[in-house]
Amino acid sequence: MDVAVDGFADLHLHSNASDGSDPPHRVVERAHAAGLRCIALTDHDTVLGIQPFLDACRAHEIEAIAGVELSTLSQGREMHLLGYFVDWTHPLFLERLAAVRHARLNRAQQMVEKLQALGVPISWEHVQAIASEENVGRPHIARAMVEVGVIRKPSEAFTDTYIGNNGRAFVPRLLFSEEEALRTIHEAGGLAILAHPGRLEENGEPVADSQIIHLQERGLDGLEVYNTRHTPQAVAHYLALAQRQGLLITGGSDDHGTHTDLPFLGKAKLPYRYVITLQAAHTQK
């Protein structure tokens, strides 16, 4: 019997297990309210939220995909790889994620110390309380800065003055190499997807086609074509590239709840037919 292809998916969501504002069950409740058929939890470098996410999806009768987002260094540039359908209990997979989370925690502490030296009145305890989990990141620091009145909204923290990539209090993060990231996802049984290639990062440049082809030659499975921060022109460009290269097509909002200026959940609607293609590709792996 043919599977119905109606409905939409959002395959790029974050919870407070990493740097989102909402616990996994609340992310699912918001997705249910938005009328989504399928969602994926893709927290940064952690799968701590997957079990409550799966439980909540089951309760709300929403199709769930277990995912992760890995921070990756490729050809001198930071990129993010989404892993879909990962075995989130895989021992080696968990070991690698734990090492990155530990480094992430140390990095956040160093940035708080640098901000304090600049006269920003935030404490490590305050940032930890906002994060509520061990996977502390820059959005939590930005939120603390808002709460003490140093800035008006989180995006103002991501500048040269504070914790932007060239900021006075910035500390580089530990990144997976492209080979490590692809291997980590594939060894856990997942599909590796390049996140938001057309999003203009702080260096102002989208990911070049040549870089995407470079990653594909090393095992990349697909491309996040639909993303809240992609312009219509970027969507058209990357859709054509994915089709030309035989890459899987995905999409998601990259929602972090209130830890960004605006919540994005459900605003990048991926037609469900692409989920069916993803599922088939995973089954054939």
C-alpha positions as CSV (number, residue, x, y, z in Angstrom):
1,M,0.0,0.0,0.0
2,D,1.3,3.5,-0.9
3,V,2.3,5.7,2.0
4,A,0.4,9.0,2.1
5,V,2.8,11.9,1.2
6,D,0.7,14.8,2.6
7,G,2.0,16.8,5.5
8,F,5.2,18.6,6.5
9,A,8.3,17.9,8.5
10,D,10.8,20.0,10.5
11,L,14.0,18.0,10.7
12,H,16.3,20.5,12.6
13,L,15.2,21.2,16.1
14,H,17.1,21.9,19.4
15,S,16.1,21.3,23.0
16,N,17.6,22.3,26.3
17,A,19.8,19.2,26.2
18,S,22.0,21.4,24.1
19,D,21.4,25.1,23.4
20,G,17.6,25.3,22.9
21,S,15.3,26.9,25.5
22,D,12.7,24.2,25.8
23,P,12.8,20.6,27.2
24,P,12.3,17.9,24.6
25,H,8.6,17.3,25.5
26,R,7.9,21.0,25.0
27,V,9.6,21.0,21.6
28,V,7.2,18.2,20.6
29,E,4.2,20.0,22.0
30,R,5.1,23.0,19.9
31,A,5.5,20.8,16.8
32,H,2.1,19.2,17.4
33,A,0.5,22.7,17.7
34,A,2.2,23.6,14.4
35,G,0.5,20.6,12.7
36,L,3.8,18.9,11.7
37,R,3.7,15.2,10.7
38,C,7.4,14.4,11.4
39,I,10.2,16.0,13.4
40,A,13.8,15.4,14.2
41,L,15.7,16.4,17.4
42,T,19.2,17.4,16.4
43,D,20.9,18.8,19.5
44,H,24.5,19.9,19.2
45,D,26.9,17.1,20.0
46,T,24.5,15.3,22.4
47,V,21.7,12.8,22.3
48,L,20.7,13.3,26.0
49,G,17.2,14.6,24.9
50,I,16.4,11.7,22.5
51,Q,14.5,9.4,24.9
52,P,12.1,12.0,26.3
53,F,11.7,13.3,22.7
54,L,10.7,9.9,21.4
55,D,8.3,9.4,24.3
56,A,6.6,12.7,23.7
57,C,6.4,12.1,19.9
58,R,4.7,8.8,20.7
59,A,2.2,10.4,23.0
60,H,1.4,13.1,20.4
61,E,1.4,10.7,17.5
62,I,4.1,12.6,15.6
63,E,6.7,10.7,13.6
64,A,10.1,11.0,15.2
65,I,13.7,10.8,13.9
66,A,16.6,10.5,16.3
67,G,19.3,13.0,15.3
68,V,22.3,15.0,16.3
69,E,24.2,18.0,14.9
70,L,28.0,17.8,14.9
71,S,30.3,20.8,14.7
72,T,32.8,20.1,12.0
73,L,36.0,21.5,10.4
74,S,36.2,21.1,6.7
75,Q,38.8,22.8,4.5
76,G,39.5,25.4,7.2
77,R,35.8,26.3,7.7
78,E,33.4,25.4,10.5
79,M,30.4,23.5,9.1
80,H,27.6,21.5,10.8
81,L,26.6,18.0,9.9
82,L,23.2,16.6,10.9
83,G,23.0,12.9,11.6
84,Y,19.6,11.3,11.1
85,F,18.4,7.8,12.3
86,V,21.5,7.5,14.5
87,D,21.7,4.6,17.0
88,W,21.8,7.0,20.0
89,T,22.9,4.1,22.3
90,H,26.0,3.2,20.3
91,P,28.9,3.1,22.8
92,L,31.6,4.6,20.6
93,F,29.2,7.2,19.3
94,L,28.4,8.2,22.9
95,E,32.1,8.3,23.9
96,R,32.9,10.7,21.1
97,L,30.0,13.0,21.9
98,A,31.0,13.0,25.6
99,A,34.5,14.2,24.8
100,V,33.2,17.1,22.7
101,R,30.7,18.1,25.4
102,H,33.5,18.2,28.0
103,A,35.5,20.5,25.8
104,R,32.4,22.6,25.1
105,L,31.9,23.1,28.9
106,N,35.5,24.2,29.3
107,R,35.1,26.6,26.4
108,A,32.0,28.2,27.8
109,Q,33.7,28.7,31.2
110,Q,36.6,30.5,29.5
111,M,34.3,32.8,27.6
112,V,32.5,33.7,30.8
113,E,35.8,34.5,32.4
114,K,36.8,36.7,29.5
115,L,33.5,38.5,29.7
116,Q,34.0,39.1,33.4
117,A,37.4,40.6,32.7
118,L,35.7,43.0,30.2
119,G,33.4,44.1,33.0
120,V,30.3,42.0,32.0
121,P,28.6,41.1,35.3
122,I,27.6,37.5,34.7
123,S,28.6,34.4,36.6
124,W,29.3,30.8,35.6
125,E,26.5,29.7,38.0
126,H,24.0,32.0,36.2
127,V,24.9,30.5,32.8
128,Q,24.7,27.0,34.1
129,A,21.3,27.7,35.6
130,I,20.0,28.9,32.2
131,A,21.5,25.8,30.4
132,S,20.1,23.3,33.0
133,E,22.2,20.6,31.3
134,E,25.9,20.0,30.9
135,N,26.0,21.0,27.2
136,V,26.5,24.8,27.8
137,G,27.0,27.0,24.7
138,R,27.1,30.6,23.6
139,P,23.3,31.0,23.5
140,H,23.2,30.4,27.2
141,I,25.9,33.1,27.8
142,A,24.0,35.5,25.5
143,R,20.8,34.9,27.5
144,A,22.6,35.6,30.8
145,M,23.9,38.9,29.3
146,V,20.3,39.8,28.4
147,E,19.1,39.0,31.9
148,V,21.7,41.2,33.6
149,G,20.9,44.0,31.2
150,V,24.2,44.2,29.2
151,I,22.4,43.7,25.9
152,R,18.8,43.9,24.8
153,K,18.5,40.7,22.7
154,P,20.7,37.5,22.3
155,S,22.0,38.4,18.8
156,E,23.8,41.4,20.3
157,A,26.2,39.0,22.1
158,F,27.4,37.6,18.8
159,T,29.6,40.6,17.8
160,D,33.2,41.5,17.9
161,T,32.6,43.3,21.2
162,Y,31.6,40.1,23.0
163,I,31.4,36.4,21.8
164,G,31.1,36.6,18.0
165,N,33.6,34.5,16.1
166,N,36.1,37.5,16.2
167,G,34.9,38.7,19.5
168,R,37.0,39.9,22.4
169,A,35.7,37.1,24.6
170,F,35.5,34.4,22.0
171,V,37.1,31.0,22.5
172,P,37.4,28.6,19.6
173,R,35.5,25.3,20.0
174,L,36.7,21.8,19.6
175,L,35.5,20.6,16.2
176,F,35.3,17.2,14.6
177,S,37.3,16.8,11.5
178,E,35.2,16.1,8.4
179,E,36.4,12.5,8.4
180,E,35.6,12.0,12.1
181,A,32.2,13.6,11.8
182,L,31.2,11.5,8.8
183,R,32.5,8.4,10.4
184,T,30.8,9.0,13.7
185,I,27.4,9.4,12.1
186,H,27.9,6.5,9.7
187,E,29.2,4.1,12.4
188,A,26.1,4.9,14.4
189,G,24.0,3.8,11.4
190,G,22.9,7.4,10.4
191,L,22.7,9.5,7.3
192,A,25.1,12.6,7.2
193,I,23.5,15.8,6.0
194,L,25.2,19.2,5.6
195,A,23.2,21.8,7.6
196,H,22.1,25.2,6.3
197,P,24.7,25.6,3.5
198,G,23.2,28.9,2.4
199,R,23.0,30.5,5.8
200,L,25.3,33.6,5.9
201,E,27.5,33.0,8.9
202,E,29.7,35.7,10.5
203,N,32.2,35.5,7.6
204,G,29.3,36.4,5.2
205,E,29.8,33.5,2.8
206,P,27.5,30.5,2.0
207,V,29.1,27.1,1.5
208,A,30.5,26.8,-2.0
209,D,29.3,24.1,-4.3
210,S,32.9,22.8,-4.5
211,Q,33.0,22.3,-0.7
212,I,29.8,20.4,-0.8
213,I,31.1,18.1,-3.6
214,H,34.3,17.7,-1.6
215,L,32.2,16.4,1.4
216,Q,30.1,14.2,-0.9
217,E,33.3,12.5,-2.2
218,R,34.0,11.7,1.5
219,G,30.6,10.3,2.3
220,L,28.1,13.1,2.7
221,D,24.6,11.8,2.1
222,G,22.5,14.9,1.7
223,L,21.9,18.6,1.9
224,E,19.6,20.7,4.1
225,V,18.0,22.7,1.2
226,Y,15.0,24.1,3.1
227,N,16.0,26.3,6.1
228,T,14.4,29.3,7.8
229,R,17.5,31.4,7.1
230,H,17.8,30.4,3.4
231,T,16.7,33.0,0.9
232,P,14.4,31.7,-1.9
233,Q,17.4,32.0,-4.2
234,A,19.5,29.8,-1.9
235,V,16.7,27.2,-1.7
236,A,16.5,27.1,-5.6
237,H,20.3,26.9,-5.9
238,Y,20.8,24.1,-3.4
239,L,17.8,22.2,-4.6
240,A,19.2,22.1,-8.1
241,L,22.7,21.1,-6.8
242,A,21.3,18.3,-4.7
243,Q,19.3,16.9,-7.6
244,R,22.3,17.2,-9.9
245,Q,24.6,15.5,-7.5
246,G,22.2,12.8,-6.3
247,L,22.2,14.1,-2.7
248,L,19.3,13.6,-0.3
249,I,17.1,16.7,0.3
250,T,16.1,17.7,3.8
251,G,14.9,20.8,5.6
252,G,14.3,22.3,9.0
253,S,13.9,25.4,10.9
254,D,17.0,25.2,13.2
255,D,14.7,26.3,16.1
256,H,16.3,27.1,19.5
257,G,13.2,28.4,21.1
258,T,13.7,31.7,23.0
259,H,17.5,31.4,22.9
260,T,17.4,33.2,19.6
261,D,15.6,36.4,18.8
262,L,12.7,34.6,17.2
263,P,11.4,31.0,17.4
264,F,11.5,29.3,14.0
265,L,9.8,25.9,14.6
266,G,7.7,24.9,11.7
267,K,8.7,27.9,9.5
268,A,10.8,25.8,7.2
269,K,8.3,23.2,6.1
270,L,9.8,20.2,4.4
271,P,7.2,18.3,2.2
272,Y,6.7,14.8,3.7
273,R,7.7,13.1,0.4
274,Y,11.3,13.9,1.2
275,V,11.0,12.1,4.6
276,I,9.9,9.0,2.7
277,T,13.0,9.3,0.5
278,L,15.2,9.7,3.6
279,Q,13.7,6.6,5.2
280,A,14.3,4.5,2.0
281,A,17.9,5.7,1.8
282,H,18.5,4.8,5.5
283,T,16.9,1.3,5.0
284,Q,19.3,0.7,2.0
285,K,22.4,1.7,4.0
